[in-house]
Amino acid sequence: MLGNNSHNGIKNLETEKSNENVNTSPSQRRKSRRKRLPIWFKTTLPTGEAQSRFNITKTNVHENNLHTVCEEARCPNVHDCWGRGTATFMIAGKECTRACKFCAVGTIKNPPPLDPLEPSRIAKSVKIMGISHAVITVVNRDDLTDSGAGHYKKCIDTIYENSPDVTLELLCSDLDGNLDSLAYLLENSPLSVFAHNVECVPRLDNSVRDPRASFKQSTTILKQAKKIRPDIMTKSSLMVGVGETDEEIIEAMQLLREADVDMITIGQYLQPTWKHLIVDRFPTPKQFAKWDGLAREMGFKAVASGPLVRSSYRAGLLLNEANGGPPVVTISTSGSAVSNLYSGPSKDGLP
């Protein structure tokens, strides 16, 4: 039985919490709910030849006023990718017509017109940077009748005309489900990889993605892309930490294989700002290793699974793996994420 003092203490504590809620703004309450990063979120800087290559790429970017997603999105793998001759560019504007709850890209209902000079400018950027594998990513352009497919095609073709030795990867939108636009985009395309991210498990579409997007629509686009161009590798990506279960990740992977997707990346969602979707959990590196192994058993030709993995993580090396090269996770890193194919006790003493 509680004494009066204990009862008063509990009452005072409840009053303090009540006052705290009253005096705290919604933004402060959301900020307080942001989880701290676990100890396995650490990176190192590249050394030797990788550092030299990174410095050259960075100098070219800054001296020529080039824009890459690598820097603008503050990707944790920029040292690793630039040190290996891979970079990611964003075209068709800096603002998206959709408003997914995880994405830091700005949203606008009526974006400015497409820049007709962008194809030549992006081609020049790729050539100047001297990279070996270029990833072109896009914003959604639901305001356009073809969802931007014609513009994406011009950019890709122009890059190829200027740098035929560079392998090309398009991280595309779902084109609002327009299969005719997809067919036009892929016709005679020099692409090596057509990528489109499902982002999350099907159950979470409504809470994570824009209402115009869905897992079903995404897998339809991926499956159709493979039918149109069976010679082009297809690729997709899953985020974890947005409310899914381990079992749902496995089910989503199986659905991607049923859509004939060749390559998969699995990474940890990190909240860009306090306004975005809150991180639900941080699966351990060992759990990412399990997904890595399962993905390989399912028949994916290339896999990258780890806390800091992003959809374009080691994109050039992942393409090489899909074509029969060594698994990306067995290649030494120059300083960012590793995908944890190793399934035993962590070498760093981590979970």
C-alpha positions as CSV (number, residue, x, y, z in Angstrom):
1,M,0.0,0.0,0.0
2,L,1.4,3.4,-1.0
3,G,1.8,6.0,1.7
4,N,0.7,9.7,1.3
5,N,4.2,10.8,0.3
6,S,4.5,8.2,-2.4
7,H,1.0,9.0,-3.7
8,N,1.9,12.7,-3.7
9,G,5.1,12.0,-5.5
10,I,3.3,10.1,-8.3
11,K,0.8,12.8,-8.6
12,N,3.5,15.5,-8.9
13,L,5.2,13.4,-11.6
14,E,2.0,13.2,-13.6
15,T,1.5,16.9,-13.2
16,E,5.1,17.6,-14.5
17,K,4.5,15.3,-17.5
18,S,1.2,17.0,-18.2
19,N,2.8,20.5,-18.0
20,E,5.7,19.2,-20.3
21,N,3.2,18.2,-22.9
22,V,1.4,21.5,-22.7
23,N,4.6,23.5,-22.9
24,T,6.2,21.4,-25.7
25,S,5.5,22.3,-29.3
26,P,4.5,19.5,-31.8
27,S,7.9,19.9,-33.5
28,Q,9.8,19.5,-30.2
29,R,7.8,16.4,-29.4
30,R,8.6,14.9,-32.8
31,K,12.3,15.8,-32.5
32,S,12.4,14.1,-29.0
33,R,11.1,10.9,-30.5
34,R,14.1,10.6,-33.0
35,K,16.1,7.5,-32.1
36,R,19.9,7.6,-31.7
37,L,22.0,5.7,-34.2
38,P,23.3,2.3,-33.0
39,I,27.0,1.8,-32.6
40,W,27.3,0.0,-36.0
41,F,26.7,3.2,-37.9
42,K,30.2,4.2,-38.5
43,T,32.3,5.0,-41.6
44,T,35.9,5.5,-42.3
45,L,37.7,7.6,-45.0
46,P,39.3,6.0,-48.1
47,T,43.0,5.7,-48.4
48,G,45.6,5.4,-51.1
49,E,44.4,5.1,-54.7
50,A,40.7,5.3,-53.6
51,Q,41.4,8.6,-51.8
52,S,43.2,9.9,-54.9
53,R,40.2,9.0,-57.1
54,F,37.7,10.5,-54.7
55,N,39.7,13.8,-54.6
56,I,39.8,14.0,-58.4
57,T,36.1,13.4,-58.7
58,K,35.3,15.9,-56.0
59,T,37.5,18.5,-57.6
60,N,35.8,18.0,-61.0
61,V,32.4,18.3,-59.4
62,H,33.1,21.6,-57.6
63,E,35.2,23.3,-60.3
64,N,32.5,22.6,-62.9
65,N,29.5,23.4,-60.6
66,L,28.1,19.9,-61.1
67,H,25.3,18.5,-59.0
68,T,25.1,14.9,-57.8
69,V,22.7,13.2,-55.5
70,C,25.8,11.8,-53.7
71,E,26.6,15.2,-52.1
72,E,23.1,16.8,-52.1
73,A,21.6,13.8,-50.3
74,R,24.7,13.5,-48.0
75,C,25.0,9.8,-48.9
76,P,27.2,8.0,-46.4
77,N,28.8,6.0,-49.3
78,V,30.1,8.9,-51.3
79,H,33.7,8.2,-50.5
80,D,33.3,4.5,-51.5
81,C,31.5,5.2,-54.8
82,W,33.5,8.2,-56.0
83,G,36.7,6.3,-55.1
84,R,35.5,3.5,-57.5
85,G,34.3,5.7,-60.3
86,T,30.6,5.7,-59.7
87,A,28.3,8.7,-59.3
88,T,24.6,9.4,-59.2
89,F,22.9,12.3,-60.9
90,M,19.3,13.6,-60.5
91,I,17.5,14.9,-63.6
92,A,14.1,16.4,-64.5
93,G,14.2,19.0,-61.7
94,K,14.9,19.1,-58.0
95,E,11.3,18.9,-56.9
96,C,8.9,16.0,-57.1
97,T,5.2,15.9,-57.8
98,R,4.7,13.3,-55.1
99,A,5.1,13.5,-51.3
100,C,6.4,10.3,-49.9
101,K,6.7,10.4,-46.2
102,F,10.3,9.2,-46.1
103,C,11.8,11.4,-48.8
104,A,13.7,14.6,-48.4
105,V,13.2,15.8,-52.0
106,G,10.9,18.9,-52.2
107,T,7.3,18.5,-53.4
108,I,5.6,20.7,-55.9
109,K,2.3,20.3,-57.8
110,N,3.3,22.1,-61.0
111,P,7.1,21.9,-61.5
112,P,8.9,24.2,-63.9
113,P,9.2,23.0,-67.5
114,L,11.9,20.5,-68.4
115,D,15.2,21.9,-69.3
116,P,15.9,21.1,-73.0
117,L,19.7,21.7,-72.4
118,E,19.8,19.1,-69.6
119,P,20.7,16.1,-71.8
120,S,23.8,17.8,-73.1
121,R,24.7,19.2,-69.7
122,I,24.4,15.9,-67.9
123,A,26.4,14.2,-70.7
124,K,29.2,16.8,-70.3
125,S,29.1,16.2,-66.5
126,V,29.6,12.4,-66.9
127,K,32.5,12.9,-69.3
128,I,34.2,15.5,-67.2
129,M,34.0,13.4,-64.1
130,G,35.7,10.5,-65.9
131,I,33.5,7.9,-64.1
132,S,33.0,4.3,-65.3
133,H,29.3,3.8,-64.2
134,A,26.7,6.5,-64.1
135,V,23.4,6.2,-62.2
136,I,20.7,8.6,-63.4
137,T,17.9,9.1,-60.9
138,V,14.7,11.1,-61.5
139,V,11.9,12.9,-59.7
140,N,8.3,11.9,-60.4
141,R,6.8,14.1,-63.1
142,D,3.1,13.2,-62.9
143,D,2.4,16.6,-64.5
144,L,3.7,15.3,-67.9
145,T,1.6,13.1,-70.2
146,D,4.5,10.6,-70.5
147,S,5.7,11.1,-66.9
148,G,9.0,12.3,-68.2
149,A,10.0,9.2,-70.2
150,G,10.9,11.1,-73.3
151,H,13.2,13.4,-71.4
152,Y,14.9,10.5,-69.5
153,K,15.5,8.8,-72.9
154,K,17.1,11.9,-74.3
155,C,19.4,12.2,-71.3
156,I,20.5,8.6,-71.4
157,D,21.0,8.5,-75.2
158,T,23.1,11.7,-75.1
159,I,25.3,10.4,-72.3
160,Y,25.9,7.3,-74.3
161,E,26.8,9.2,-77.5
162,N,29.4,11.2,-75.6
163,S,30.7,8.4,-73.3
164,P,30.0,5.0,-74.9
165,D,32.3,3.2,-72.5
166,V,30.4,4.3,-69.4
167,T,27.8,1.8,-68.3
168,L,24.4,3.4,-67.5
169,E,21.8,2.8,-64.9
170,L,18.4,4.5,-64.7
171,L,16.7,4.7,-61.3
172,C,13.3,5.4,-62.7
173,S,9.9,6.5,-61.4
174,D,6.9,4.2,-61.8
175,L,5.9,6.4,-64.8
176,D,2.4,6.6,-63.2
177,G,2.0,3.0,-64.4
178,N,2.1,4.0,-68.1
179,L,3.4,0.9,-69.9
180,D,3.5,2.7,-73.3
181,S,5.9,5.3,-71.8
182,L,8.0,2.5,-70.4
183,A,8.2,0.8,-73.8
184,Y,9.3,4.0,-75.5
185,L,11.9,4.7,-72.8
186,L,13.5,1.2,-73.2
187,E,13.3,0.9,-77.0
188,N,16.9,0.6,-78.3
189,S,18.1,2.0,-75.0
190,P,21.9,1.7,-74.1
191,L,21.0,1.1,-70.5
192,S,22.7,-1.7,-68.6
193,V,20.4,-1.5,-65.6
194,F,16.7,-0.4,-65.2
195,A,16.0,0.2,-61.5
196,H,12.8,1.2,-59.7
197,N,12.4,1.0,-55.9
198,V,9.4,-0.6,-54.2
199,E,10.7,1.2,-51.1
200,C,8.7,-0.7,-48.5
201,V,6.6,-3.9,-48.0
202,P,3.1,-3.8,-49.5
203,R,1.2,-3.4,-46.2
204,L,3.0,0.0,-45.6
205,D,2.3,1.6,-49.0
206,N,-0.3,4.0,-47.5
207,S,1.8,5.1,-44.5
208,V,5.2,5.4,-46.3
209,R,4.6,6.3,-50.0
210,D,2.5,8.8,-51.9
211,P,-1.0,7.6,-52.6
212,R,-0.2,7.4,-56.3
213,A,2.5,4.8,-55.6
214,S,2.0,1.1,-54.7
215,F,4.0,-2.1,-54.4
216,K,1.8,-3.7,-57.1
217,Q,2.3,-0.8,-59.6
218,S,6.1,-0.8,-58.9
219,T,6.4,-4.6,-59.5
220,T,4.3,-4.3,-62.6
221,I,6.7,-1.8,-64.1
222,L,9.7,-3.9,-63.1
223,K,8.2,-7.1,-64.6
224,Q,7.2,-5.3,-67.8
225,A,10.6,-3.8,-68.2
226,K,12.1,-7.3,-68.1
227,K,9.7,-8.5,-70.7
228,I,10.4,-5.5,-73.0
229,R,14.2,-5.8,-72.6
230,P,15.3,-9.1,-71.2
231,D,18.9,-8.1,-71.9
232,I,18.8,-5.2,-69.3
233,M,19.3,-6.1,-65.7
234,T,16.4,-5.0,-63.4
235,K,16.9,-3.8,-59.8
236,S,14.9,-2.7,-56.8
237,S,15.4,-1.6,-53.2
238,L,13.8,-2.0,-49.8
239,M,14.0,0.2,-46.8
240,V,13.7,-1.3,-43.3
241,G,12.8,0.5,-40.1
242,V,9.5,1.9,-41.4
243,G,7.2,-0.4,-39.5
244,E,7.6,-3.8,-41.3
245,T,8.4,-7.2,-39.8
246,D,11.3,-9.5,-40.7
247,E,8.8,-11.9,-42.3
248,E,7.3,-9.1,-44.4
249,I,10.7,-8.3,-45.8
250,I,11.2,-11.9,-46.9
251,E,7.7,-11.9,-48.5
252,A,8.5,-8.7,-50.4
253,M,11.8,-10.2,-51.6
254,Q,9.9,-13.2,-52.9
255,L,7.4,-10.9,-54.8
256,L,10.3,-9.1,-56.4
257,R,11.8,-12.4,-57.6
258,E,8.4,-13.3,-59.0
259,A,8.6,-10.0,-61.0
260,D,11.9,-11.3,-62.4
261,V,14.0,-8.7,-60.6
262,D,17.7,-9.5,-61.0
263,M,19.3,-7.3,-58.3
264,I,18.2,-6.1,-54.8
265,T,19.5,-3.8,-52.2
266,I,18.3,-3.6,-48.6
267,G,19.2,-0.7,-46.3
268,Q,18.2,1.1,-43.1
269,Y,15.8,4.0,-43.4
270,L,17.2,7.1,-41.7
271,Q,14.8,10.1,-40.9
272,P,16.0,13.1,-43.0
273,T,14.3,15.7,-40.7
274,W,12.0,15.7,-37.8
275,K,9.1,16.3,-40.2
276,H,9.6,12.9,-41.9
277,L,8.5,9.4,-41.0
278,I,10.0,8.3,-37.7
279,V,12.4,5.4,-37.6
280,D,10.6,2.3,-36.2
281,R,13.6,0.1,-35.5
282,F,17.2,-0.6,-36.3
283,P,17.7,-4.2,-37.4
284,T,21.2,-5.5,-36.5
285,P,24.0,-6.2,-39.0
286,K,23.4,-9.9,-38.4
287,Q,19.8,-9.6,-39.5
288,F,20.9,-7.8,-42.7
289,A,23.3,-10.8,-43.2
290,K,20.3,-13.2,-43.0
291,W,18.4,-11.2,-45.6
292,D,21.5,-11.3,-47.8
293,G,21.7,-15.0,-47.6
294,L,18.0,-15.5,-48.2
295,A,18.1,-13.2,-51.3
296,R,20.9,-15.3,-52.8
297,E,18.9,-18.5,-52.1
298,M,15.9,-17.0,-53.9
299,G,18.0,-16.4,-57.0
300,F,18.9,-12.7,-57.1
301,K,22.0,-12.3,-59.2
302,A,23.4,-9.5,-57.0
303,V,22.7,-8.5,-53.5
304,A,23.7,-5.6,-51.2
305,S,22.2,-5.8,-47.7
306,G,23.4,-3.6,-44.8
307,P,22.5,-0.7,-42.5
308,L,24.2,1.9,-44.7
309,V,23.3,0.4,-48.1
310,R,21.4,2.7,-50.4
311,S,19.7,1.9,-53.8
312,S,22.8,3.0,-55.8
313,Y,25.3,1.5,-53.3
314,R,28.3,0.2,-55.3
315,A,26.1,0.3,-58.4
316,G,28.9,-0.5,-60.9
317,L,30.2,-3.4,-58.8
318,L,26.7,-4.7,-58.3
319,L,26.2,-4.8,-62.0
320,N,29.5,-6.7,-62.4
321,E,28.3,-9.2,-59.8
322,A,25.1,-9.7,-61.7
323,N,27.1,-10.5,-64.8
324,G,29.1,-13.2,-63.0
325,G,31.7,-11.2,-61.1
326,P,32.5,-11.5,-57.4
327,P,29.9,-10.7,-54.8
328,V,30.1,-7.0,-53.9
329,V,30.3,-7.9,-50.2
330,T,33.5,-9.8,-50.7
331,I,35.3,-6.8,-52.1
332,S,37.1,-4.6,-49.7
333,T,35.5,-1.3,-48.9
334,S,37.3,2.0,-49.3
335,G,35.4,3.4,-46.3
336,S,31.6,3.2,-46.0
337,A,28.9,0.5,-45.7
338,V,29.5,-3.2,-45.9
339,S,26.7,-5.6,-46.7
340,N,27.4,-8.3,-44.1
341,L,27.4,-11.5,-46.1
342,Y,29.5,-12.8,-43.2
343,S,26.9,-14.6,-41.1
344,G,28.9,-15.6,-38.0
345,P,29.7,-13.4,-34.9
346,S,30.5,-9.9,-35.9
347,K,34.2,-9.2,-36.4
348,D,33.8,-5.9,-34.7
349,G,31.9,-7.3,-31.7
350,L,28.7,-5.9,-33.0
351,P,25.3,-7.7,-32.9
